[in-house]
Amino acid sequence: MLSAPSNAAVLDALAALLGERGLITGSDTEPYCVDWRGLFRGRALAVARPASTTEVAAVVKLCAAHGVPVVPQGGNTGMVGGGVPTETGRELILSLSRMNRIRAVDPVDMSLVAEAGVPLQTAQEAAAVVGCLLPVSIGSEGSAQIGGIISTNAGGNNTVRYGNTRDLVLGLEVVLPDGSVWNGLRRLRKDNTGYCLRQLFAGAEGTLGVITAAVMKLVARPAVLGTAFCALPSAEAALAVFDRFQRRDAAGIQVFEYMSRRSVGLVTELIEGVGRAVETDAGHYLLIELGSINRDGNPSAVLEEVLADGFEAGLVLDAAIAQNEAQRRAIWRLREEHTEAQKRAGASLKNDVSVPVSRIPEFLARATAACEAAMPGIRVAPFGHIGDGNIHFNLVQPETMAPKDFAAESDRLMEIVNDVVVDLGGSFSAEHGIGRLKTHVLVARREAVELDLMRRIKAAIDPAGILNPGRILDH
Ligand SMILES: Cc1cc2nc3c(=O)[nH]c(=O)nc-3n(C[C@H](O)[C@H](O)[C@H](O)COP(=O)(O)OP(=O)(O)OC[C@H]3O[C@@H](n4cnc5c(N)ncnc54)[C@H](O)[C@@H]3O)c2cc1C
């Protein structure tokens, strides 16, 4: 452990390197030391805010020389505590926020080069200026940063159409744990030159390197969108409707989101001004958005056709298709307010899980029954990205229970859900990662060979354990 004098020496050296704007110390570090949900709270030696790759490299090199652990932090919107320091007070937060330049946007290469601290929404807007789409869409896009979404391999609403963030990374610039810089900012669509290093850093949650810049793949921007909200009698029907849309126009599916009666009910009860969009009170709902890059395309007509067929077949109970942007926004708001509504309902446990798409109905039925048996009165409120098998199987405390008593049960409940997930060939972390929240689950649920491979990769790239120790793999 570092002694007080060596702490002072490191802080002096950091101040000399970064200047006044580049270093935050003392109580001013506090906002950086807690996650947005207030689940993780720690203390930091300081917050370094380098403004260039050279400065990031110098900071990491200095920390490596003094054995100071470094915690990269982007927009701090993560769900698993990976970017928040522990309570030791020894870790240096390395905030990428000042590295916020878009270096290039190229509509012919269909690529965008951005520094790690560029907010996702800013990058989306830069892509839109040249008529392209950066197709990562998440509720936190105003704050989450390019480096953060790559490091967590963020999923979100468009995964069903364009894949996860890692599928959109063409190149990376990374500062390694010894302070050296790997410049892999290639914007190539084909590049089979040995191991695919950029994919090592995507999803590594800052444990292998600090991403300082990235080349992101852009796609053609849909010229027309059609958006529908519909009520269904069962999860099986939701899947059957998904299958019908895939057969009719798979490339048109931009978004295919599932919501349960309970999750929709919490939103309409607890969030002012949000309605259900259809009259029918059903057990299951879908938000479907289709797009066409062809200006003459008519996704609303496709929605109408497939939903009408579904209605005939007894798969759809009721549906509304947005006729204008205001109606579209209203439908989207119902989906976007899920996080806030569940927060207002009391303590909740977020299970970000995935199973093969075809097993979703079975998963929902079995996990719901198991949780209700384990805790009478628990409010099971699942929703999520059904089109890619990712359900946020969220559990809200019984109304009569104290939040802290519910929180004390969270590991037990998580394991009950994970047992079903694993039995169905699924994953206990679909898009949020492992961070500090699920390190013990990774150890319990992944095979020895897989864990050993991960530990060997970490040891090979970061033998001294400088970057984000204790995240993903226990230290
Ligand atoms: C309202 C809301 C909605 C959300 N919706 C979704 C969703 O639909 N899908 C989804 O996947 N997630 C979602 N999230 C979670 C979160 O937004 C994502 O995980 C996001 O990718 C995190 O980005 P960030 O910049 O905030 O990273 P941070 O939270 O700052 O960091 C996350 C991890 O990445 C590491 N890291 C950050 N920057 C770097 C870097 N430059 N180099 C190396 N490591 C780095 C950190 O150390 C940490 O381990 C949501 C969050 C909120 C608050």
The ligand as an SDF file (V2000), in Angstrom:
LIG
                    3D

 53 58  0  0  0  0  0  0  0  0999 V2000
  -31.1790    5.5720  -17.9480 C   0  0  0  0  0  0  0  0  0  0  0  0
  -30.1380    4.5570  -18.3370 C   0  0  0  0  0  0  0  0  0  0  0  0
  -30.3970    3.6950  -19.3890 C   0  0  0  0  0  0  0  0  0  0  0  0
  -29.4540    2.7370  -19.7610 C   0  0  0  0  0  0  0  0  0  0  0  0
  -29.7500    1.9060  -20.8040 N   0  0  0  0  0  0  0  0  0  0  0  0
  -28.8360    0.9980  -21.2010 C   0  0  0  0  0  0  0  0  0  0  0  0
  -29.1240    0.1150  -22.2960 C   0  0  0  0  0  0  0  0  0  0  0  0
  -30.2040    0.1280  -22.8830 O   0  0  0  0  0  0  0  0  0  0  0  0
  -28.1600   -0.7520  -22.6600 N   0  0  0  0  0  0  0  0  0  0  0  0
  -26.9540   -0.8240  -22.0340 C   0  0  0  0  0  0  0  0  0  0  0  0
  -26.1170   -1.6320  -22.4330 O   0  0  0  0  0  0  0  0  0  0  0  0
  -26.6700   -0.0180  -20.9850 N   0  0  0  0  0  0  0  0  0  0  0  0
  -27.5660    0.8820  -20.5550 C   0  0  0  0  0  0  0  0  0  0  0  0
  -27.2870    1.7020  -19.4870 N   0  0  0  0  0  0  0  0  0  0  0  0
  -25.9930    1.5360  -18.7710 C   0  0  0  0  0  0  0  0  0  0  0  0
  -24.8720    2.5050  -19.1970 C   0  0  0  0  0  0  0  0  0  0  0  0
  -25.3760    3.6870  -19.7430 O   0  0  0  0  0  0  0  0  0  0  0  0
  -23.9110    1.8380  -20.1550 C   0  0  0  0  0  0  0  0  0  0  0  0
  -23.2420    0.8020  -19.4850 O   0  0  0  0  0  0  0  0  0  0  0  0
  -22.8540    2.7840  -20.7750 C   0  0  0  0  0  0  0  0  0  0  0  0
  -22.2310    2.0780  -21.8050 O   0  0  0  0  0  0  0  0  0  0  0  0
  -21.8060    3.2680  -19.7970 C   0  0  0  0  0  0  0  0  0  0  0  0
  -21.0820    4.3440  -20.3780 O   0  0  0  0  0  0  0  0  0  0  0  0
  -20.3420    5.4400  -19.4780 P   0  0  0  0  0  0  0  0  0  0  0  0
  -19.5820    6.3480  -20.3700 O   0  0  0  0  0  0  0  0  0  0  0  0
  -21.2840    6.0650  -18.5430 O   0  0  0  0  0  0  0  0  0  0  0  0
  -19.3010    4.5120  -18.6800 O   0  0  0  0  0  0  0  0  0  0  0  0
  -18.9510    4.4980  -17.1280 P   0  0  0  0  0  0  0  0  0  0  0  0
  -20.1630    4.1850  -16.3380 O   0  0  0  0  0  0  0  0  0  0  0  0
  -18.2120    5.7100  -16.7590 O   0  0  0  0  0  0  0  0  0  0  0  0
  -17.9560    3.2500  -17.0780 O   0  0  0  0  0  0  0  0  0  0  0  0
  -18.4070    1.9450  -17.3420 C   0  0  0  0  0  0  0  0  0  0  0  0
  -17.1950    0.9850  -17.3450 C   0  0  0  0  0  0  0  0  0  0  0  0
  -16.3390    1.2620  -18.4430 O   0  0  0  0  0  0  0  0  0  0  0  0
  -15.0330    1.6630  -17.9970 C   0  0  0  0  0  0  0  0  0  0  0  0
  -14.6300    2.7880  -18.8620 N   0  0  0  0  0  0  0  0  0  0  0  0
  -15.2940    3.9500  -19.0820 C   0  0  0  0  0  0  0  0  0  0  0  0
  -14.6330    4.6910  -20.0000 N   0  0  0  0  0  0  0  0  0  0  0  0
  -13.5210    3.9790  -20.3470 C   0  0  0  0  0  0  0  0  0  0  0  0
  -12.4430    4.2070  -21.2580 C   0  0  0  0  0  0  0  0  0  0  0  0
  -12.3690    5.3110  -21.9830 N   0  0  0  0  0  0  0  0  0  0  0  0
  -11.4970    3.2520  -21.3470 N   0  0  0  0  0  0  0  0  0  0  0  0
  -11.5660    2.1070  -20.6160 C   0  0  0  0  0  0  0  0  0  0  0  0
  -12.5410    1.8560  -19.7480 N   0  0  0  0  0  0  0  0  0  0  0  0
  -13.5210    2.7730  -19.6250 C   0  0  0  0  0  0  0  0  0  0  0  0
  -15.2100    2.0370  -16.5390 C   0  0  0  0  0  0  0  0  0  0  0  0
  -14.0200    1.8160  -15.8040 O   0  0  0  0  0  0  0  0  0  0  0  0
  -16.3230    1.1000  -16.1100 C   0  0  0  0  0  0  0  0  0  0  0  0
  -15.8090   -0.1700  -15.8020 O   0  0  0  0  0  0  0  0  0  0  0  0
  -28.2190    2.6470  -19.0710 C   0  0  0  0  0  0  0  0  0  0  0  0
  -27.9570    3.5270  -18.0110 C   0  0  0  0  0  0  0  0  0  0  0  0
  -28.8980    4.4640  -17.6350 C   0  0  0  0  0  0  0  0  0  0  0  0
  -28.5660    5.4070  -16.5210 C   0  0  0  0  0  0  0  0  0  0  0  0
  1  2  1  0
  2  3  1  0
  2 52  2  0
  3  4  2  0
  4  5  1  0
  4 50  1  0
  5  6  2  0
  6  7  1  0
  6 13  1  0
  7  8  2  0
  7  9  1  0
  9 10  1  0
 10 11  2  0
 10 12  1  0
 12 13  2  0
 13 14  1  0
 14 15  1  0
 14 50  1  0
 15 16  1  0
 16 17  1  0
 16 18  1  0
 18 19  1  0
 18 20  1  0
 20 21  1  0
 20 22  1  0
 22 23  1  0
 23 24  1  0
 24 25  2  0
 24 26  1  0
 24 27  1  0
 27 28  1  0
 28 29  2  0
 28 30  1  0
 28 31  1  0
 31 32  1  0
 32 33  1  0
 33 34  1  0
 33 48  1  0
 34 35  1  0
 35 36  1  0
 35 46  1  0
 36 37  1  0
 36 45  1  0
 37 38  2  0
 38 39  1  0
 39 40  1  0
 39 45  2  0
 40 41  1  0
 40 42  2  0
 42 43  1  0
 43 44  2  0
 44 45  1  0
 46 47  1  0
 46 48  1  0
 48 49  1  0
 50 51  2  0
 51 52  1  0
 52 53  1  0
M  END
$$$$
